[in-house]
């Protein structure tokens, strides 16, 4: 037997906005999941190239989102 007690852990689920962006220079398609609205984004591949906003989506089922 163990003397350790189990403490329930709770994680707070923050609803994320999912947006889709396109780079006209390298043709990259990038999705950004953020708790705050994103007004402008830059291509992580081209560096400092503004991305073109394509729209929003509800997310991909089964995919977990991490912090960037």
Backbone as JSON Lines, residues from 0, in Angstrom:
{"i":0,"aa":"X","n":[0.83,-1.18,0.0],"ca":[0.0,0.0,0.0],"c":[0.87,1.24,0.0]}
{"i":1,"aa":"X","n":[0.28,2.29,-0.47],"ca":[1.0,3.55,-0.55],"c":[0.32,4.59,0.32]}
{"i":2,"aa":"X","n":[1.12,5.45,0.91],"ca":[0.58,6.55,1.72],"c":[0.31,7.79,0.87]}
{"i":3,"aa":"X","n":[0.61,7.71,-0.42],"ca":[0.4,8.87,-1.28],"c":[-1.08,9.03,-1.58]}
{"i":4,"aa":"X","n":[-1.52,10.25,-1.52],"ca":[-2.91,10.53,-1.87],"c":[-2.96,11.19,-3.24]}
{"i":5,"aa":"X","n":[-4.01,10.92,-3.92],"ca":[-4.17,11.47,-5.26],"c":[-4.84,12.84,-5.16]}
{"i":6,"aa":"X","n":[-4.22,13.83,-5.77],"ca":[-4.79,15.17,-5.8],"c":[-5.31,15.42,-7.21]}
{"i":7,"aa":"X","n":[-6.58,15.7,-7.35],"ca":[-7.11,15.93,-8.7],"c":[-6.52,17.21,-9.29]}
{"i":8,"aa":"X","n":[-6.1,17.11,-10.52],"ca":[-5.57,18.29,-11.21],"c":[-6.58,18.77,-12.22]}
{"i":9,"aa":"X","n":[-6.69,20.05,-12.36],"ca":[-7.63,20.63,-13.3],"c":[-6.89,21.58,-14.22]}
{"i":10,"aa":"X","n":[-7.15,21.45,-15.48],"ca":[-6.58,22.38,-16.43],"c":[-7.7,23.27,-16.95]}
{"i":11,"aa":"X","n":[-7.39,24.51,-17.13],"ca":[-8.38,25.45,-17.64],"c":[-8.32,25.44,-19.15]}
{"i":12,"aa":"X","n":[-9.43,25.17,-19.77],"ca":[-9.51,25.14,-21.23],"c":[-9.92,26.53,-21.73]}
{"i":13,"aa":"X","n":[-9.03,27.2,-22.41],"ca":[-9.31,28.51,-22.97],"c":[-9.71,28.3,-24.43]}
{"i":14,"aa":"X","n":[-10.85,28.84,-24.86],"ca":[-11.22,28.68,-26.26],"c":[-10.23,29.4,-27.17]}
{"i":15,"aa":"X","n":[-9.77,28.7,-28.19],"ca":[-8.77,29.26,-29.09],"c":[-9.4,29.66,-30.42]}
{"i":16,"aa":"X","n":[-8.96,30.81,-30.94],"ca":[-9.34,31.21,-32.29],"c":[-8.37,30.54,-33.24]}
{"i":17,"aa":"X","n":[-8.89,29.88,-34.26],"ca":[-8.05,29.22,-35.25],"c":[-8.16,29.99,-36.56]}
{"i":18,"aa":"X","n":[-7.03,30.48,-37.05],"ca":[-7.01,31.24,-38.3],"c":[-6.03,30.6,-39.27]}
{"i":19,"aa":"X","n":[-6.29,30.8,-40.54],"ca":[-5.47,30.24,-41.6],"c":[-4.83,31.39,-42.39]}
{"i":20,"aa":"X","n":[-3.52,31.26,-42.65],"ca":[-2.74,32.31,-43.31],"c":[-1.95,31.71,-44.47]}
{"i":21,"aa":"X","n":[-1.62,32.56,-45.46],"ca":[-0.89,32.1,-46.65],"c":[0.26,33.06,-46.94]}
{"i":22,"aa":"X","n":[1.44,32.51,-47.26],"ca":[2.6,33.31,-47.64],"c":[2.7,33.34,-49.16]}
{"i":23,"aa":"X","n":[2.65,34.53,-49.73],"ca":[2.72,34.66,-51.19],"c":[4.14,34.47,-51.71]}
{"i":24,"aa":"X","n":[5.13,34.53,-50.85],"ca":[6.52,34.37,-51.29],"c":[6.92,32.9,-51.4]}
{"i":25,"aa":"X","n":[6.67,32.12,-50.34],"ca":[7.12,30.72,-50.34],"c":[5.96,29.71,-50.44]}
{"i":26,"aa":"X","n":[4.73,30.21,-50.56],"ca":[3.53,29.37,-50.7],"c":[3.23,28.53,-49.46]}
{"i":27,"aa":"X","n":[3.72,28.95,-48.31],"ca":[3.44,28.24,-47.06],"c":[2.01,28.53,-46.6]}
{"i":28,"aa":"X","n":[1.35,27.54,-46.06],"ca":[0.04,27.7,-45.45],"c":[0.22,27.47,-43.95]}
{"i":29,"aa":"X","n":[-0.17,28.44,-43.15],"ca":[0.09,28.4,-41.72],"c":[-1.21,28.57,-40.95]}
{"i":30,"aa":"X","n":[-1.42,27.75,-39.94],"ca":[-2.57,27.93,-39.06],"c":[-2.06,28.47,-37.73]}
{"i":31,"aa":"X","n":[-2.81,29.42,-37.19],"ca":[-2.45,30.02,-35.91],"c":[-3.63,29.8,-34.96]}
{"i":32,"aa":"X","n":[-3.33,29.2,-33.81],"ca":[-4.33,28.98,-32.77],"c":[-3.96,29.89,-31.6]}
{"i":33,"aa":"X","n":[-4.83,30.84,-31.28],"ca":[-4.5,31.82,-30.27],"c":[-5.72,32.14,-29.41]}
{"i":34,"aa":"X","n":[-5.47,32.46,-28.15],"ca":[-6.55,32.86,-27.26],"c":[-7.01,34.28,-27.55]}
{"i":35,"aa":"X","n":[-6.2,35.03,-28.28],"ca":[-6.52,36.41,-28.66],"c":[-6.56,36.5,-30.18]}
{"i":36,"aa":"X","n":[-7.34,37.43,-30.69],"ca":[-7.44,37.63,-32.14],"c":[-6.09,38.09,-32.7]}
{"i":37,"aa":"X","n":[-5.71,37.51,-33.83],"ca":[-4.46,37.87,-34.49],"c":[-4.79,38.79,-35.65]}
{"i":38,"aa":"X","n":[-4.24,40.01,-35.64],"ca":[-4.53,40.99,-36.68],"c":[-3.52,40.92,-37.82]}
{"i":39,"aa":"X","n":[-2.28,40.58,-37.49],"ca":[-1.23,40.52,-38.5],"c":[-0.25,39.41,-38.11]}
{"i":40,"aa":"X","n":[0.21,38.67,-39.1],"ca":[1.16,37.58,-38.85],"c":[2.26,37.63,-39.89]}
{"i":41,"aa":"X","n":[3.41,37.09,-39.54],"ca":[4.56,37.06,-40.44],"c":[5.0,35.63,-40.67]}
{"i":42,"aa":"X","n":[5.5,35.34,-41.85],"ca":[5.88,33.99,-42.24],"c":[7.08,33.52,-41.41]}
{"i":43,"aa":"X","n":[6.96,32.37,-40.74],"ca":[8.1,31.86,-39.97],"c":[9.21,31.31,-40.85]}
{"i":44,"aa":"X","n":[8.92,31.01,-42.13],"ca":[9.93,30.48,-43.04],"c":[10.7,31.61,-43.74]}
{"i":45,"aa":"X","n":[9.97,32.61,-44.2],"ca":[10.6,33.71,-44.94],"c":[11.13,34.81,-44.03]}
{"i":46,"aa":"X","n":[10.63,34.87,-42.83],"ca":[11.0,35.9,-41.86],"c":[10.64,37.3,-42.35]}
{"i":47,"aa":"X","n":[9.81,37.95,-41.61],"ca":[9.4,39.32,-41.83],"c":[8.55,39.54,-43.08]}
{"i":48,"aa":"X","n":[8.05,38.5,-43.71],"ca":[7.13,38.65,-44.84],"c":[5.71,38.55,-44.28]}
{"i":49,"aa":"X","n":[4.87,39.59,-44.46],"ca":[3.5,39.52,-43.94],"c":[2.71,38.42,-44.62]}
{"i":50,"aa":"X","n":[1.87,37.75,-43.84],"ca":[1.03,36.68,-44.36],"c":[-0.32,37.24,-44.79]}
{"i":51,"aa":"X","n":[-0.93,36.56,-45.75],"ca":[-2.26,36.93,-46.23],"c":[-3.29,36.12,-45.45]}
{"i":52,"aa":"X","n":[-4.26,36.82,-44.86],"ca":[-5.3,36.16,-44.07],"c":[-6.25,35.41,-45.0]}
{"i":53,"aa":"X","n":[-6.52,34.13,-44.7],"ca":[-7.4,33.31,-45.54],"c":[-8.75,33.04,-44.88]}
{"i":54,"aa":"X","n":[-8.83,33.08,-43.56],"ca":[-10.09,32.84,-42.88],"c":[-9.91,32.13,-41.56]}
{"i":55,"aa":"X","n":[-11.03,31.76,-40.97],"ca":[-11.02,31.06,-39.68],"c":[-11.57,29.65,-39.86]}
{"i":56,"aa":"X","n":[-11.28,28.8,-38.9],"ca":[-11.84,27.46,-38.91],"c":[-11.96,26.98,-37.48]}
{"i":57,"aa":"X","n":[-12.69,25.92,-37.27],"ca":[-12.97,25.42,-35.94],"c":[-11.89,24.56,-35.34]}
{"i":58,"aa":"X","n":[-10.82,24.28,-36.04],"ca":[-9.76,23.43,-35.52],"c":[-9.84,22.04,-36.13]}
{"i":59,"aa":"X","n":[-8.83,21.26,-35.87],"ca":[-8.73,19.91,-36.4],"c":[-8.98,18.93,-35.26]}
{"i":60,"aa":"X","n":[-10.0,18.1,-35.33],"ca":[-10.29,17.16,-34.25],"c":[-9.12,16.22,-33.98]}
{"i":61,"aa":"X","n":[-8.82,16.02,-32.71],"ca":[-7.76,15.1,-32.32],"c":[-6.37,15.69,-32.3]}
{"i":62,"aa":"X","n":[-6.23,16.95,-32.71],"ca":[-4.92,17.58,-32.71],"c":[-4.81,18.47,-31.49]}
{"i":63,"aa":"X","n":[-3.76,18.28,-30.71],"ca":[-3.56,19.11,-29.54],"c":[-2.7,20.3,-29.92]}
{"i":64,"aa":"X","n":[-3.01,21.42,-29.33],"ca":[-2.32,22.66,-29.65],"c":[-1.35,22.99,-28.53]}
{"i":65,"aa":"X","n":[-0.12,23.33,-28.88],"ca":[0.88,23.7,-27.9],"c":[1.19,25.18,-27.98]}
{"i":66,"aa":"X","n":[1.94,25.67,-27.03],"ca":[2.34,27.07,-27.05],"c":[3.46,27.28,-28.04]}
{"i":67,"aa":"X","n":[3.4,28.37,-28.75],"ca":[4.44,28.71,-29.72],"c":[5.4,29.7,-29.13]}
